[in-house]
Amino acid sequence: MRAPLLTLGILSVLVGLLWIGQGTGLVPWPRSSFMINQMPWAYYGAALAAIGVGLTGYALSRP
């Protein structure tokens, strides 16, 4: 069960960082994205990244 949790945690952090970048306008990719310069998506990304950090930490602490 450790590997799936670790994978999910890392993917959550990466997607969360992408959402933060798009929501703040730092990552204007893809150009047609509705999330660019929309601050709610930066907040959703921060929440998802925090969940991902928690999942990753939990997975790494398991024997």
Summary of the structure (lengths in Angstrom):
residues: 63
radius of gyration: 13.2
end to end distance: 10.3
largest distance: 43.9
contacts: 190
relative contact order: 0.27
helix: 73%
strand: 0%
